[in-house]
Structure formats: structure tokens, C-alpha cells
Amino acid sequence: MKKNITSLMNLISETEKDIDSITYSINDLAISTTIEELNGRETIIEDNKKDFDLQLDELVKDTKELSRLKAILYEKNNSFKLSDGRTIQEAIVDNTNLRKLKDTYEKLLLLKSSKNRVTEVNNSYFESHTLNFNPDDIRKKLDDLDKKIQETDFEISKLNSIEFEI
């Protein structure tokens, strides 16, 4: 079956949802209910044994399939290379860290210098708060970061569309 990385990630997501669903329903099927009267006669109210066994087998099968699919994804993310030689996985990690740095730059740009007059009983003065950086330099760094992140994301998306056999 031919897939690309994007469709493989979607298949992984669907498999994880199936596992979550089975895990949720298996708890309800784990117990069967019978009524045992004093004379020894038993009446089965709810027999979940067969359904439980089927769901448990399905859970084991899906878990093995999920491991196989994730192994393929990790292998492809570590073998497909961007034009600069980084693997997809390296580029994803780099972009994650660059986005954190971008967030810090954006927060720094929200800060402003200020000067406040403070009046005490016998004294009056100005308290100044001055930025320790040039906002124009931070804006330029932010723009450069943004461009680098977008270029890397674009290259990753091109690599994600390469088809391979799973």
C-alpha cells in the first residue's frame, strides 16, 4: 500500500483513536453478571466473555499495528533529508525550538520603557525602566526566524508528500 508521511500520520491517529475506543469499551466487557439463587440455580444476566475476548484480541492487534506504523514514520522522518542535509526529525525539533525563541521575541516586543514619578513623604524622584535591547533588532531577528521556520515547514511538507510502500 502506497502512503506518504502525511497519510501515514493520519493512519496512526486513526489507529490511536481505535485503541482508545477499545480500551474504553473493554472495561465494560471485563465483567459478566449472573444471579445465583439460594437453591443453586444460576441465571446469566450479562455474558461478556466472548465480546471481551474479541475486543482484547483487537486491542493487541491494533497495538502491534500502531508500533509498526510508528516505526515506519520514525524511519522515514530520520531518512528523508531537507536540502540543507537535516532529516525531517531534526528539522521538526529545530522548528519547535525556533518557535519557542520566536515566542520569547514576541513577548519582549510587548515591553516598553517607562518613567514614573514617585512621591514619598519627604522625597520625590523619577523611577525609570529602560529596555536592555533595541526593539528594531528584535523585530529583525523575529522576521528572520519567521522566514526560516516557514522555509523549513515548506520543505518538510514537500518531503511529506513523497510516496513509499508500507
N, C-alpha and C positions, 0 to 999 in steps of 0.2 A: 504494500500500500504506500503510495507516494504522499508525502507530507512536507510542509515547510515548518520552520520553527514556530511561527505564529499559530498554525493549526495544531501543532503538537502541544503547545501550551494550553490551547482551548480544550484539547482532548484530556490533558492532565487535570484541568479544572473540573471537567465533567466527571471524570473518574473519582476525584476527591469528593465531589458532591454526592455521588452514588455511595461512596464509602460512608460518608456522614449519615446519609439516609438509612443505610442498612444498620449502622451502629445504633442509631436511634430506635429503629423498629425491633432490633434483636433483643433489646432489654424487655420489651413487652412479650416477646415469644419465649423467653427463658424459663417461664414457669407455666406449668399446666395445673388445672384445678379439678379436683374430684371431691365428691361428697361421699363419706363413709358413714353409713348408718350403724346404729348400735347392734343390729343383727348381722353385721358384716357385709351387707350388700353395698357395692360401690357404684356410684353414678358419675360418669365423666361429664363435667360441665364444660371444660375447655381443654382440648388436647392440642398443644402447640409443638409437640416433639418433631413432627415431620417438617413443619414450616421453619422451626428453629434450625434444624439440621441443614435445610436448603439455604437459608439466609447465612448461616455460618460458613458454609462452603463457598457461597457467593462472595462473602467478605474476604475470605482467604484468597480466592481467585483474583478479585479486584485489587487487593493489596499487592499481590505479586505483579500484576499488570502495571500498577502505578509505579512500582520500583523500576520496572523495565523501561517505562516511558520516561521517567525522570533521568535514568542513566543515559538514555539516548539524548535527551535535552542537554544534560551537562556535558556529554561528549561533544555535541555539536557546538555548544557555546564556548567550549575550550579548543575547538579545532578550526572553526571559521574565523578568518582574520580580516581586520579592517585594513585600509590602505596604509596605515602607519605601523602595521605589524602587531597591534594589540589584538587579543582574542575578544570575542563578544563579551565574555565574562569579565575580562579585565576592563573593557570599556564601560560596562554596566557599573562596576564598582567605582571607576573613576568618575562617571557622571553622578553617581549618588553622592560622592564626596564633594564634587563641584557644586551640586545643588545646595548642599549644606553651607558651603562657603558663600554662595550667591545669597542665601537667606540671611547670613550674617551681614553681608554688604548692604542688603536692603534695609535691615534694621539700623545699621549705622547711619544711613542716609535720612532716617527719621529724626535723628538727634539734631539739635540746634544749639548754637552758642546763646548764652543769656547773661543778663546783668540785672541784678535785683538790689534795690536799696533796702538796707536793714537798719532799723532804728531800735536802739535799746535805751534804757533809762538815761544813761549819761554819755551815750556814744551813738554815732551814726556813721555808716560806711556802705560801700557797694560790694556785693559778693558777685564775682564774675565766674562764669563757667565757659570755658573755651574748648572747642573741639581740638583733638590732638591729631587731626588728619585734614586733608584737603578734600572736600566733598566732590570736586571735579575729578580728582584722581580715582576716588572710589567709584564714581559713575562710569569712568572709562574702564576700570577693571571689571565692573559689573557687565558692561556691554561686551567686553572681550570674552568673559565667562559664558554669557548667554549665547554668543556666536559659536563658541567651542562646543557647548552642550548640544546645540541644535545640529551642528555638523556631525557630531558623533551619533546622535539619535537617528539622523538620516541614513548614515552608513549602516547602523545596526538594522534599521528597517529594511534596507536593501538586502542585507545578508539573511534576514529573517524570511525573505521570500524565496530563497533558494530551495528547490525541492530535493528530497532524498527519500530513500526507501526505508521503511521501518518494519 
